[in-house]
Amino acid sequence: MYGKYGYEYCVEKEDLKVCFSKDDDFLRYHRNLGGSIVERIIASESGTVIINPVEPLNLPDEVTRFLEIRFEPIEIEPEATRRIYVTFPIEIAVFLMKNDAYRCIDIFSRVPQKYSLYGPTDSGVITRYHWSKVFFRRPDPDPSLYGVVELDLMNTTKNWVEVSRVVFESYGMKIYYDQDLVSLSAGLKIVKPKLAYTAFEDKPIRTGMQKSIELYYSRKLSVVDNMAYYTMEEGLV
């Protein structure tokens, strides 16, 4: 369902139906997701519809800019790097494009939102929460439900470290997609047993993937080695 389409387009997938139809000089947009209906009237004669996955931090009404993925505990030996794969929930955006101007008219998700607190109640941050299995080879989840994070775990310390979660900030989240896969590339750099930095890489996890249109916040970021990182100060388990 992801890609670029003309103004007369309709797709159905299980509990989801997304349709554009002409009505004289206007365009009608209709989306039905499990009985929840959104409709828009659009004054445009020609243009392009773009449907792509976006950062899973917009619903409902931008509660948080942090994504937390919990997974099975992993013990990492000193000064080692290991690559794993975990999943993340998908949000889908519908854009209209005319010339170089974009307009997002709808965002929805087939995955219910869950939230957690990373850190203490007085100073922690609310996170979009997701539990994932750990995969050592790239999994193939339904791309309308879940994406895949190619995650490099880097233990720079001289000690064994246990890791069972990663927290990302939405800024810099680079999502790539095709019809079968939605992906992120990211790293977790452990500098102390309870301190790490997370960051995204701007690359697909396989060739031929399309980069999503981004929706994110402008904000002040921690910077390490001239790159933008989020600092996980409240532990890795």
Residue frames relative to the residue before (quaternion, step in Angstrom):
aa qw qx qy qz dx dy dz
M 1.0000 0.0000 0.0000 0.0000 0.00 0.00 0.00
Y 0.5961 0.5748 -0.3683 0.4226 3.61 1.23 -0.31
G 0.5212 0.6453 -0.4669 0.3065 3.54 -1.12 0.65
K 0.5706 -0.5654 0.4694 0.3668 3.55 -1.35 -0.35
Y 0.0264 -0.8133 0.5790 -0.0504 3.55 -0.91 0.98
G 0.5385 -0.5884 0.4881 0.3543 3.53 -1.34 0.21
Y 0.7169 -0.4902 0.3088 0.3878 3.54 -1.33 0.07
E 0.7022 0.3448 -0.2835 0.5547 3.61 1.18 -0.10
Y 0.2644 0.7633 -0.5071 0.3005 3.51 -0.01 1.39
C 0.0559 0.7847 -0.6154 0.0493 3.57 -1.07 0.76
V 0.0141 0.7820 -0.6227 0.0223 3.57 -1.01 0.87
E 0.0913 -0.7738 0.6257 0.0392 3.56 -1.10 0.80
K 0.0784 0.7774 -0.6191 0.0783 3.55 -0.98 0.91
E 0.8192 -0.1965 0.0744 0.5337 3.56 -0.32 1.30
D 0.8454 -0.1010 0.0880 0.5171 3.64 -0.48 -1.15
L 0.6627 0.5154 -0.2813 0.4648 3.60 1.31 0.02
K 0.0405 0.7617 -0.6462 0.0254 3.55 -1.10 0.85
V 0.0169 -0.7803 0.6240 -0.0374 3.57 -0.83 1.08
C 0.0715 0.8210 -0.5578 0.0986 3.59 -0.65 1.10
F 0.1195 -0.7193 0.6779 0.0937 3.52 -1.29 0.66
S 0.0490 0.7997 -0.5965 0.0477 3.58 -0.95 0.85
K 0.4789 -0.6628 0.5022 0.2814 3.56 -1.16 0.69
D 0.0087 0.7605 -0.6492 0.0108 3.56 -1.15 0.76
D 0.7684 -0.2295 0.0807 0.5919 3.57 0.12 1.34
D 0.8046 -0.2268 0.1760 0.5199 3.61 -0.69 -1.04
F 0.6356 0.5131 -0.3193 0.4804 3.57 1.29 0.16
L 0.3221 -0.7063 0.5985 0.1981 3.51 -1.42 0.22
R 0.1859 -0.7749 0.5956 0.1009 3.56 -0.98 0.87
Y 0.1582 -0.7638 0.6222 0.0671 3.54 -0.97 1.01
H 0.0013 0.7898 -0.6120 0.0417 3.57 -0.91 0.97
R 0.0315 0.7807 -0.6230 0.0382 3.56 -0.89 0.99
N 0.0396 -0.7752 0.6304 -0.0132 3.55 -0.89 1.04
L 0.0296 0.7871 -0.6122 0.0700 3.55 -0.63 1.19
G 0.8367 -0.1578 0.0624 0.5207 3.56 -0.28 1.25
G 0.7363 -0.3944 0.2237 0.5023 3.58 1.10 0.63
S 0.5892 0.5213 -0.3711 0.4933 3.59 1.30 -0.13
I 0.1117 -0.8428 0.5264 -0.0061 3.56 -0.46 1.26
V 0.0546 -0.7532 0.6552 0.0186 3.54 -1.07 0.89
E 0.0193 -0.7944 0.6070 -0.0134 3.58 -0.94 0.92
R 0.0551 -0.7829 0.6197 0.0103 3.56 -1.12 0.75
I 0.2230 -0.7197 0.6365 0.1648 3.57 -1.21 0.62
I 0.1100 -0.8240 0.5556 -0.0141 3.55 -0.69 1.13
A 0.2466 -0.7615 0.5860 0.1262 3.56 -0.82 1.04
S 0.4294 0.6620 -0.5018 0.3544 3.54 -0.03 1.32
E 0.3428 -0.7620 0.5171 0.1856 3.55 -0.90 0.92
S 0.8050 -0.0120 0.0379 0.5919 3.57 1.06 -0.69
G 0.2919 0.7380 -0.5698 0.2133 3.51 -1.16 0.60
T 0.4795 -0.6549 0.5088 0.2869 3.54 -1.32 -0.30
V 0.2680 -0.7159 0.6221 0.1692 3.54 -1.13 0.76
I 0.0686 -0.7779 0.6241 0.0244 3.57 -0.91 0.96
I 0.0510 -0.7700 0.6360 0.0067 3.56 -0.84 1.02
N 0.2180 0.7846 -0.5577 0.1611 3.56 -0.62 1.11
P 0.5743 -0.5728 0.4470 0.3772 3.58 -1.23 0.41
V 0.1148 -0.7796 0.6131 0.0555 3.57 -1.14 0.72
E 0.7358 -0.3890 0.2982 0.4673 3.56 -1.32 0.11
P 0.3904 -0.7584 0.4731 0.2204 3.63 -0.73 1.02
L 0.5122 0.6503 -0.3834 0.4096 3.57 0.94 0.96
N 0.5368 0.6510 -0.3850 0.3740 3.59 1.20 0.40
L 0.7438 0.3705 -0.1931 0.5218 3.60 1.21 -0.44
P 0.6259 -0.3331 -0.7047 -0.0244 1.45 -1.82 1.67
D 0.8687 0.0091 -0.0252 0.4945 3.58 -0.78 1.03
E 0.6348 -0.6053 0.3437 0.3354 3.59 0.82 1.06
V 0.0278 0.8344 -0.5459 0.0706 3.58 0.65 1.16
T 0.8121 -0.0021 0.0641 0.5800 3.58 0.96 -0.86
R 0.3286 -0.7157 0.5717 0.2301 3.55 -1.30 0.28
F 0.6286 0.5367 -0.3236 0.4606 3.61 1.29 0.20
L 0.1776 -0.7611 0.6186 0.0809 3.55 -1.05 0.89
E 0.0891 -0.7909 0.6051 0.0209 3.58 -0.79 1.07
I 0.0783 -0.7793 0.6214 0.0217 3.55 -0.82 1.05
R 0.1483 -0.7772 0.6086 0.0598 3.56 -0.68 1.15
F 0.0209 0.8023 -0.5951 0.0421 3.58 -1.05 0.73
E 0.7199 -0.4189 0.3205 0.4511 3.54 -1.33 0.11
P 0.5450 -0.6435 0.4150 0.3416 3.64 -0.89 0.86
I 0.1166 -0.7725 0.6231 0.0371 3.53 -1.10 0.87
E 0.2406 -0.7450 0.6064 0.1392 3.58 -0.94 0.94
I 0.1124 -0.8136 0.5699 0.0258 3.59 -0.58 1.16
E 0.4199 -0.7189 0.4958 0.2470 3.56 -0.77 1.01
P 0.6756 -0.5075 0.3409 0.4120 3.61 -1.21 0.43
E 0.8732 0.0557 -0.0608 0.4803 3.53 -1.21 0.79
A 0.4871 0.6500 -0.4304 0.3938 3.56 0.94 0.94
T 0.1782 -0.7450 0.6306 0.1248 3.55 -1.27 0.48
R 0.0150 0.7892 -0.6127 0.0395 3.55 -0.90 0.98
R 0.2871 -0.7508 0.5712 0.1660 3.58 -1.09 0.72
I 0.0042 -0.7705 0.6373 -0.0130 3.55 -0.97 0.94
Y 0.2894 -0.7145 0.5997 0.2147 3.55 -1.37 0.08
V 0.0013 0.7681 -0.6401 0.0153 3.55 -1.01 0.89
T 0.4490 -0.6858 0.4983 0.2824 3.56 -1.21 0.37
F 0.1099 -0.7622 0.6287 0.1079 3.56 -1.34 0.25
P 0.5485 -0.6373 0.4235 0.3371 3.63 -1.08 0.61
I 0.3721 -0.7441 0.5250 0.1797 3.54 -1.13 0.76
E 0.0637 -0.7072 0.6987 0.0878 3.51 -1.26 0.70
I 0.2445 -0.7885 0.5579 0.0851 3.54 -1.00 0.91
A 0.1399 -0.7941 0.5891 0.0528 3.58 -0.86 0.99
V 0.2345 -0.7354 0.6223 0.1299 3.52 -1.21 0.73
F 0.0770 -0.8079 0.5842 -0.0093 3.57 -0.69 1.16
L 0.2314 -0.6918 0.6566 0.1916 3.49 -1.35 0.47
M 0.0710 -0.7983 0.5976 0.0215 3.57 -0.97 0.84
K 0.0497 0.7527 -0.6548 0.0473 3.55 -1.00 0.96
N 0.7895 -0.0279 -0.0683 0.6093 3.54 -0.50 1.23
D 0.7594 -0.3260 0.2338 0.5123 3.64 -0.58 -1.05
A 0.5435 0.6251 -0.3899 0.4023 3.60 1.28 0.20
Y 0.1674 -0.7852 0.5934 0.0577 3.55 -0.92 1.05
R 0.0155 -0.7675 0.6403 0.0272 3.55 -1.24 0.55
C 0.2529 -0.7538 0.5894 0.1428 3.59 -0.74 1.10
I 0.1247 -0.8299 0.5421 0.0429 3.59 -0.61 1.10
D 0.8120 0.0487 -0.0169 0.5814 3.61 1.18 -0.24
I 0.0247 -0.7466 0.6641 0.0316 3.54 -1.24 0.67
F 0.0985 0.7941 -0.5925 0.0931 3.57 -0.87 0.92
S 0.1537 -0.7777 0.6027 0.0909 3.55 -1.32 0.25
R 0.3636 -0.7138 0.5584 0.2157 3.54 -1.12 0.74
V 0.6469 0.4795 -0.3102 0.5053 3.61 1.32 0.03
P 0.4307 -0.6983 0.4965 0.2835 3.66 -0.69 0.99
Q 0.4503 -0.6961 0.4929 0.2640 3.58 -1.05 0.80
K 0.0503 -0.7580 0.6499 0.0244 3.54 -1.12 0.82
Y 0.1489 -0.8057 0.5710 0.0513 3.57 -1.08 0.75
S 0.1002 -0.7781 0.6191 0.0355 3.53 -1.25 0.58
L 0.3827 -0.6802 0.5635 0.2710 3.57 -1.34 -0.08
Y 0.1587 -0.7683 0.6153 0.0770 3.54 -0.78 1.07
G 0.7782 0.2384 -0.2107 0.5415 3.55 -0.49 1.23
P 0.7157 -0.4437 0.3168 0.4365 3.59 -1.31 -0.01
T 0.6597 -0.5507 0.3503 0.3727 3.55 -1.23 0.53
D 0.7167 0.4602 -0.2725 0.4476 3.62 1.02 -0.65
S 0.8182 0.2014 -0.0984 0.5294 3.62 1.13 -0.45
G 0.5065 0.6652 -0.4210 0.3519 3.60 1.24 0.02
V 0.4134 -0.6881 0.5354 0.2628 3.56 -1.33 0.00
I 0.4610 -0.6372 0.5405 0.2991 3.54 -1.17 0.67
T 0.1017 -0.8059 0.5824 0.0295 3.57 -0.93 0.91
R 0.4385 -0.5847 0.5940 0.3360 3.52 -1.32 0.40
Y 0.2140 -0.8343 0.5045 0.0595 3.55 -0.50 1.26
H 0.0676 0.7789 -0.6206 0.0599 3.54 -1.06 0.83
W 0.2259 -0.7493 0.6077 0.1348 3.56 -1.00 0.90
S 0.0209 -0.8065 0.5904 -0.0227 3.56 -0.93 0.93
K 0.4628 -0.5889 0.5737 0.3314 3.50 -1.28 0.45
V 0.4168 -0.6547 0.5593 0.2912 3.55 -1.31 0.31
F 0.0962 -0.7886 0.6067 0.0279 3.54 -0.88 1.00
F 0.3068 -0.7544 0.5530 0.1761 3.59 -1.04 0.79
R 0.7142 0.2183 -0.2029 0.6333 3.54 1.37 -0.05
R 0.6362 -0.5683 0.3533 0.3839 3.57 -1.08 0.66
P 0.3026 -0.7533 0.5548 0.1820 3.61 -0.74 1.02
D 0.3220 -0.7391 0.5598 0.1914 3.56 -1.31 0.16
P 0.0194 0.8196 -0.5712 0.0412 3.62 0.40 1.18
D 0.6479 -0.4687 0.4114 0.4374 3.57 -1.32 0.20
P 0.3610 -0.7832 0.4552 0.2214 3.66 -0.43 1.12
S 0.6070 0.5175 -0.3813 0.4673 3.61 1.21 -0.06
L 0.6947 0.4286 -0.2615 0.5150 3.59 1.32 -0.11
Y 0.8324 0.0196 0.0699 0.5494 3.58 0.73 -1.10
G 0.2610 -0.7216 0.6187 0.1683 3.49 -1.27 0.62
V 0.4167 -0.6878 0.5422 0.2438 3.54 -1.37 0.08
V 0.1968 -0.7527 0.6192 0.1069 3.56 -0.97 0.96
E 0.2147 -0.7185 0.6479 0.1335 3.55 -0.86 1.02
L 0.0225 -0.8575 0.5079 -0.0788 3.56 -0.15 1.35
D 0.1862 -0.7697 0.6041 0.0891 3.56 -0.75 1.12
L 0.1865 -0.7716 0.6038 0.0726 3.57 -0.73 1.15
M 0.0407 -0.8218 0.5672 -0.0368 3.58 -0.53 1.22
N 0.1079 -0.7899 0.6029 0.0301 3.56 -0.48 1.21
T 0.1285 -0.8279 0.5445 0.0402 3.58 -0.27 1.27
T 0.5611 0.6199 -0.3852 0.3904 3.60 1.27 -0.09
K 0.5093 -0.6303 0.4935 0.3159 3.56 -1.34 0.13
N 0.6374 0.5026 -0.3170 0.4905 3.57 1.28 0.36
W 0.5511 -0.5359 0.5060 0.3912 3.52 -1.35 0.26
V 0.0738 -0.7944 0.6028 0.0142 3.59 -1.01 0.83
E 0.2716 -0.7404 0.5934 0.1609 3.55 -1.05 0.86
V 0.0516 -0.7882 0.6132 -0.0071 3.56 -0.95 0.96
S 0.0756 0.8037 -0.5885 0.0445 3.57 -0.95 0.87
R 0.7818 0.1763 -0.1697 0.5736 3.59 1.20 0.38
V 0.1283 -0.7487 0.6442 0.0896 3.49 -1.36 0.39
V 0.1494 -0.7795 0.6052 0.0625 3.59 -1.01 0.89
F 0.1028 -0.7952 0.5973 0.0153 3.54 -0.85 1.07
E 0.3044 -0.6823 0.6210 0.2369 3.53 -1.30 0.44
S 0.5990 -0.6379 0.3527 0.3316 3.57 -0.99 0.87
Y 0.5803 0.5932 -0.3913 0.3977 3.60 1.05 -0.63
G 0.8127 0.2482 -0.1873 0.4929 3.55 -0.83 0.93
M 0.4486 0.6790 -0.4668 0.3462 3.60 1.25 0.10
K 0.0970 -0.8215 0.5619 -0.0085 3.58 -0.45 1.26
I 0.0738 -0.8219 0.5648 -0.0098 3.56 -0.18 1.33
Y 0.0857 -0.7660 0.6362 0.0350 3.54 -1.04 0.89
Y 0.0430 -0.8201 0.5703 -0.0188 3.56 -1.10 0.67
D 0.0014 0.7034 -0.7028 -0.1062 3.46 -1.50 0.18
Q 0.7585 -0.3928 0.2385 0.4620 3.60 -1.15 -0.22
D 0.7626 0.3848 -0.1908 0.4836 3.60 1.18 -0.46
L 0.8101 0.1866 -0.0468 0.5538 3.58 1.19 -0.41
V 0.1130 -0.7255 0.6740 0.0814 3.54 -1.23 0.75
S 0.0153 -0.8567 0.5129 -0.0525 3.59 -0.69 1.00
L 0.1149 -0.7194 0.6785 0.0939 3.48 -1.46 0.41
S 0.1870 -0.7337 0.6368 0.1458 3.57 -1.21 0.58
A 0.1008 0.8176 -0.5525 0.1270 3.59 -0.72 1.02
G 0.2026 -0.7693 0.5921 0.1284 3.52 -1.34 0.29
L 0.1775 -0.7319 0.6479 0.1140 3.53 -1.27 0.60
K 0.0903 -0.8108 0.5784 0.0040 3.57 -0.47 1.26
I 0.1939 -0.8013 0.5618 0.0691 3.57 -0.46 1.28
V 0.0934 -0.8224 0.5609 0.0204 3.58 -0.64 1.13
K 0.7509 0.0740 -0.0777 0.6517 3.57 1.35 -0.31
P 0.6852 -0.4993 0.3095 0.4307 3.63 -1.13 0.38
K 0.7936 0.2247 -0.1304 0.5502 3.60 1.11 -0.56
L 0.6787 0.4428 -0.2834 0.5129 3.60 1.22 0.38
A 0.1274 0.7880 -0.5905 0.1185 3.55 -0.88 0.99
Y 0.2999 -0.7134 0.5991 0.2054 3.53 -1.34 0.29
T 0.1448 -0.7753 0.6078 0.0926 3.55 -1.07 0.74
A 0.0609 0.7851 -0.6134 0.0606 3.56 -1.12 0.70
F 0.3945 -0.6942 0.5535 0.2367 3.52 -1.31 0.46
E 0.2745 -0.7124 0.6152 0.1968 3.52 -1.27 0.48
D 0.3945 -0.7219 0.5226 0.2240 3.55 -1.02 0.81
K 0.5301 0.5894 -0.4503 0.4109 3.57 0.29 1.28
P 0.4664 -0.6469 0.5145 0.3150 3.58 -1.16 0.55
I 0.4695 -0.6738 0.4801 0.3083 3.58 -1.21 0.30
R 0.7591 0.0899 -0.1692 0.6222 3.55 1.32 0.24
T 0.6199 -0.5902 0.3723 0.3589 3.56 -1.15 0.59
G 0.7712 0.3991 -0.2773 0.4113 3.52 -1.28 0.53
M 0.5218 0.6488 -0.4150 0.3667 3.60 1.23 0.02
Q 0.4064 -0.7071 0.5369 0.2160 3.57 -1.21 0.67
K 0.4045 -0.7078 0.5213 0.2523 3.60 -0.99 0.79
S 0.4385 -0.7062 0.4976 0.2477 3.57 -0.92 0.93
I 0.5161 -0.5558 0.5408 0.3636 3.52 -1.32 0.39
E 0.3291 -0.7891 0.4939 0.1581 3.59 -0.78 1.02
L 0.0735 -0.7295 0.6771 0.0640 3.52 -1.25 0.67
Y 0.2994 0.7578 -0.5369 0.2188 3.59 -0.39 1.17
Y 0.5634 -0.6134 0.4591 0.3091 3.51 -1.37 0.29
S 0.3624 -0.6546 0.6009 0.2812 3.55 -1.30 0.37
R 0.1715 0.7990 -0.5536 0.1605 3.56 -0.75 0.98
K 0.5589 -0.5683 0.4735 0.3749 3.53 -1.31 0.23
L 0.1375 -0.8139 0.5638 0.0284 3.56 -0.84 1.02
S 0.5123 -0.5682 0.5284 0.3681 3.52 -1.33 0.35
V 0.1488 -0.7966 0.5810 0.0758 3.59 -0.98 0.75
V 0.0202 0.7728 -0.6314 0.0600 3.56 -0.86 1.07
D 0.8380 0.0024 -0.0404 0.5441 3.60 -0.80 1.00
N 0.6514 -0.5561 0.2916 0.4259 3.57 1.05 0.90
M 0.6204 0.4921 -0.3648 0.4897 3.59 1.16 0.55
A 0.4909 -0.6583 0.4872 0.2972 3.57 -1.18 0.59
Y 0.0049 0.8049 -0.5897 0.0658 3.54 -0.72 1.13
Y 0.2997 -0.6704 0.6251 0.2645 3.54 -1.33 0.29
T 0.3251 -0.7640 0.5311 0.1690 3.58 -0.90 0.94
M 0.1994 -0.7533 0.6185 0.1018 3.56 -0.74 1.13
E 0.0366 -0.8451 0.5322 -0.0352 3.56 -0.09 1.34
E 0.6977 0.4948 -0.2590 0.4487 3.58 1.23 -0.33
G 0.7461 -0.4379 0.2148 0.4532 3.56 1.08 0.67
L 0.4323 -0.7179 0.5126 0.1872 3.50 -1.34 0.52
V 0.7203 0.3588 -0.2400 0.5430 3.61 1.28 0.01
